[in-house]
């Protein structure tokens, strides 16, 4: 039986050759269901429903594993059969092409979101929201995760991106990660092996899937922890356009600069392309003002990059991750 022909690409993505051969979709769906269960594989789901930008085309196949074994099985199956594979958490840092994604999209959300506290440590599955994990820390008088209480993403995504805010980062509390390698084998990573840096980690390039994270926190008073969380969240509400769909900060912070200030200095506050706009409230955010396409957002990001580089001599690097084909979309 012919298999899809494609190339492996760093980051866990497969790119198919132009002359690839198709399996029948029914066969692929049946084999995926043999791993995750009957009825657990969806076809043609619009990924706009799964991303905070609320844009994105259809997934050829979408799966939501309920166990680590199922997730590892999907990884091994896609590798063995050379199927494109994308793994997403809560979609808060993604821009998915309007054309959608071929192959398999594996969602790790509420389906893999168990959390537990043991002494000063919290163990959280990849799909757990940072807000829930922070709330558990508060309930157990554990300090160190206050910075994450208002970050909208999942634990898995936060590990991959070494998410942070208000001078706190995941690397400050992350002690161990359980991941699956491309063969579907479970592997444990310690702090050094994770290679955590500013908005970066080894998981961005090593083709391993984060399944669970162990966080080590310190003792604190519930009152002080809650006050700090409330302060951080108030500051987010005051400064960030939380009322419009976005993927958070669009660009990484350039050394010695702030992306929002550079963008504003170029007269780009409120700049629009289609339904996408540079936020009036915070120029570091590109938002969906209503009816934006992924092409609109992508084109505006490129326009901002070009103008800032031309006028300020600084190349802004997107913090948002692009999935799919954006050629000729803008």
C-alpha positions in Angstrom: 0.0 0.0 0.0 1.6 3.4 -1.0 2.5 5.8 1.8 2.7 9.5 1.7 6.1 10.8 0.6 7.5 13.6 2.6 10.6 15.1 4.3 11.2 15.4 8.0 11.6 19.0 9.2 13.0 20.2 12.5 10.2 21.1 14.9 8.2 17.9 14.3 6.7 18.9 11.0 6.6 16.8 7.8 6.5 18.5 4.4 5.2 16.4 1.5 6.8 16.1 -1.9 4.7 17.5 -4.8 4.3 14.0 -6.2 3.2 12.4 -2.9 0.8 9.4 -3.1 -2.3 9.4 -1.0 -3.6 6.6 1.2 -7.4 6.6 1.3 -8.6 9.0 4.0 -10.8 6.2 5.3 -7.8 4.0 6.0 -5.9 6.8 7.7 -8.9 7.7 9.9 -9.5 4.1 10.9 -5.8 3.6 11.9 -5.8 6.8 13.9 -9.0 5.6 15.6 -7.3 2.3 16.5 -5.0 4.4 18.6 -7.3 7.1 20.2 -10.6 5.3 20.0 -13.6 5.2 17.7 -15.1 8.6 16.9 -12.1 10.4 18.3 -10.7 11.5 15.0 -12.3 14.5 13.3 -11.9 15.6 9.6 -12.0 19.1 8.2 -12.2 20.9 11.6 -11.6 24.6 11.2 -8.6 25.5 13.4 -10.0 29.0 13.9 -12.1 27.3 16.6 -8.8 26.2 18.4 -6.7 29.3 18.2 -6.8 32.6 20.2 -6.5 34.6 17.0 -9.7 32.9 15.8 -8.3 32.4 12.4 -7.1 29.3 10.5 -8.3 26.8 7.9 -9.2 23.1 8.3 -7.2 20.3 9.7 -7.1 17.2 7.5 -7.4 15.1 10.7 -7.7 16.3 14.3 -7.2 14.0 17.2 -7.5 14.6 21.0 -5.6 11.8 22.9 -6.8 11.0 26.4 -3.6 9.3 27.7 0.2 9.6 27.3 0.1 6.2 25.6 -2.3 7.4 23.0 -0.3 10.6 22.4 2.9 8.7 22.0 1.2 6.2 19.7 0.0 9.1 17.4 3.6 10.4 17.2 5.0 7.0 16.3 2.2 6.3 13.8 2.8 9.6 12.0 6.6 9.1 11.9 6.3 5.5 10.6 3.8 6.5 7.9 5.4 9.9 7.1 2.2 11.9 7.9 2.5 15.6 8.7 2.1 16.1 12.4 1.3 19.3 14.3 0.8 19.4 18.1 -1.0 22.3 19.7 -2.2 23.1 23.2 -4.6 26.0 23.6 -3.6 27.7 20.4 -2.6 31.0 22.1 0.7 31.5 20.3 -0.2 30.3 16.8 -1.1 31.7 13.5 -2.5 28.9 11.3 -2.8 29.4 7.5 -6.2 30.0 5.9 -5.4 27.0 3.8 -5.3 24.8 6.8 -3.0 21.9 7.6 -2.5 18.6 5.9 -1.9 15.4 8.0 -2.7 15.2 11.7 -3.3 18.0 14.2 -3.0 16.6 17.8 -4.6 18.8 20.4 -3.5 18.6 24.0 -6.1 20.6 26.0 -8.6 19.6 28.5 -8.1 16.0 27.3 -4.7 15.9 29.0 -5.0 18.5 31.8 -4.6 16.7 35.2 -2.7 18.6 37.9 -1.7 17.6 41.4 0.4 19.2 44.2 2.8 17.1 46.3 4.6 19.2 48.9 6.4 22.1 47.2 5.9 20.6 43.8 3.1 20.7 41.2 2.9 18.1 38.5 0.8 19.2 35.5 -0.1 17.5 32.2 0.7 19.4 29.1 -2.9 20.5 28.3 -3.5 22.1 31.7 -4.0 25.8 31.6 -1.5 28.0 33.4 -4.4 29.7 35.1 -5.5 26.4 36.7 -2.0 25.5 37.8 -1.4 28.9 39.3 -4.7 28.6 41.2 -3.6 25.3 42.6 -0.3 26.9 43.7 -2.3 29.6 45.5 -4.6 27.0 47.2 -1.5 25.2 48.5 0.3 28.4 49.6 3.0 27.9 47.0 4.9 30.9 45.6 6.8 31.3 42.4 4.1 30.9 39.8 2.4 34.3 40.3 3.7 35.6 37.0 1.8 32.9 35.1 -1.6 33.4 36.5 -2.8 35.5 33.6 -0.9 33.8 30.8 -3.7 32.2 28.7 -1.7 29.2 27.4 -1.1 25.6 28.4 1.7 24.1 30.4 3.1 22.3 27.4 3.2 25.4 25.3 4.7 27.4 28.2 7.5 24.8 28.5 8.2 24.8 24.8 8.3 28.7 24.7 9.8 29.2 28.2 6.8 31.5 28.7 7.2 34.4 31.1 5.9 37.7 32.3 6.7 40.3 34.9 10.3 39.1 35.3 9.3 35.5 35.8 9.8 32.6 33.5 9.0 28.9 33.4 12.7 28.1 33.8 12.6 29.6 37.3 10.3 26.8 38.5 10.6 24.0 36.0 12.5 21.0 37.4 11.6 18.1 35.1 9.7 17.3 32.0 8.2 14.0 30.7 8.2 13.9 26.9 7.7 11.5 24.0 10.4 11.2 21.3 9.5 10.7 17.6 9.5 6.9 18.1 6.8 7.2 20.8 9.2 6.4 23.7 8.9 8.3 27.0 11.9 10.4 28.0 12.6 12.5 31.1 14.4 15.9 30.7 16.2 17.7 33.5 16.8 21.5 33.6 20.1 21.4 31.7 18.8 19.1 29.0 15.8 21.5 28.4 18.2 24.3 27.3 15.8 27.0 28.4 16.5 30.5 27.2 14.5 33.7 26.4 11.3 32.3 24.8 13.2 29.2 23.7 13.9 25.6 24.7 15.3 22.4 23.2 11.7 21.3 22.5 11.5 23.8 19.7 14.0 21.8 17.7 14.3 18.3 19.1 11.1 16.8 17.8 10.0 15.7 21.3 6.5 16.2 22.6 6.1 17.6 26.1 3.5 15.5 28.0 4.0 16.6 31.7 5.9 19.1 33.7 7.1 19.1 37.3 7.3 22.5 38.9 9.2 23.3 42.2 7.8 26.2 44.1 8.4 27.8 47.5 6.3 28.4 50.6 4.3 31.6 50.8 1.3 33.2 52.4 -2.0 32.9 50.5 -2.6 36.6 51.0 0.7 37.7 49.6 0.5 35.3 46.7 -3.1 36.4 45.8 -2.2 40.1 46.1 0.7 39.6 43.6 -1.5 37.7 41.2 -4.2 40.3 41.4 -1.6 43.1 40.8 -0.2 41.3 37.7 -3.6 40.6 36.3 -4.7 44.2 36.8 -1.6 45.5 35.0 -2.4 43.1 32.1 -6.0 44.4 31.9 -4.8 48.0 32.0 -2.1 47.7 29.3 -3.1 44.8 27.0 -6.0 44.5 24.5 -7.6 41.5 26.2 -11.0 42.3 24.7 -9.9 41.4 21.1 -8.6 38.1 19.7 -4.8 37.9 19.5 -1.8 35.7 20.2 -0.4 37.9 23.0 2.8 39.7 22.3 3.4 39.4 18.6 7.2 39.9 18.7 10.0 38.9 21.0 11.7 41.7 22.9 14.7 43.0 20.9 17.9 43.4 22.9 18.0 46.9 24.3 14.5 47.8 23.0 10.8 47.2 23.4 8.9 46.0 20.4 5.8 48.1 21.2 7.9 51.3 21.4 9.7 50.7 18.2 6.4 50.0 16.4 4.8 53.1 17.8 7.8 55.2 16.9 7.2 54.2 13.2 3.6 55.6 13.4 2.1 52.1 13.2 -0.3 52.4 16.1 -3.7 51.3 14.8 -2.3 50.3 11.4 -4.7 47.9 9.7 -4.7 45.3 6.9 -8.1 43.8 6.4 -9.5 42.8 9.8 -6.0 42.7 11.4 -4.7 45.8 13.3 -1.8 46.9 15.4 -3.5 47.4 18.8 -4.3 51.0 19.8 -3.8 50.0 23.4 -0.4 48.2 23.1 1.5 48.3 19.8 3.3 45.1 20.6 0.0 43.2 19.9 -1.6 42.5 16.6 -5.3 41.9 17.0 -8.3 40.5 15.1 -10.7 43.4 15.0 -13.4 41.2 13.4 -13.3 39.1 10.2 -9.6 39.0 9.9 -8.0 36.2 7.9 -4.7 34.6 8.8 -3.4 36.2 5.6 -4.3 39.6 7.0 -2.4 39.0 10.2 0.6 37.6 8.4 0.8 40.5 6.0 0.5 43.0 8.8 3.3 41.3 10.8 5.5 41.4 7.7 4.7 45.1 7.1 5.5 46.0 10.7 8.8 44.1 10.5 9.8 45.8 7.3 9.0 49.3 8.5 10.7 48.9 11.8 13.8 47.5 10.2 13.8 50.3 7.6 13.3 53.2 10.1 14.9 51.9 13.3 17.4 49.3 12.0 16.0 46.6 14.2 14.6 43.3 12.9 11.7 42.2 15.0 11.4 38.4 15.5 7.9 37.0 15.8 7.0 35.3 19.0 4.0 33.9 17.3 4.5 30.6 15.5 3.4 30.3 11.8 1.8 27.0 10.8 1.0 26.2 7.2 1.5 27.8 3.8 1.3 31.6 3.7 2.5 32.2 0.2 0.1 34.3 -1.9 -2.2 34.7 1.1 -1.5 38.4 1.5 
